[in-house]
Amino acid sequence: NVNSGVIKNGIDARIIRDGIVIYTSKIASLQHEKDQVKEVKSGYDCGLTILDYQDIREGDIIEVFDMVEVK
């Protein structure tokens, strides 16, 4: 379930396990119900894969973020 914000396909993500960041990469695919989607908004369930990572476990927190250059 997306707790807040929006998850977008291709956005940066980090996996947090027991309060420790264990992996950082990008969202490789995003699915809502049976459809591949580009984004999922807060309050909806989704399935996702993380680029080059397959060891997501129950209780892991996936935090997505967008890197923005500030001038």
Helices and strands as residue ranges (DSSP letters): E 6-8, E 12-17, E 20-32, E 35-36, E 39-41, E 47-50, E 61-65
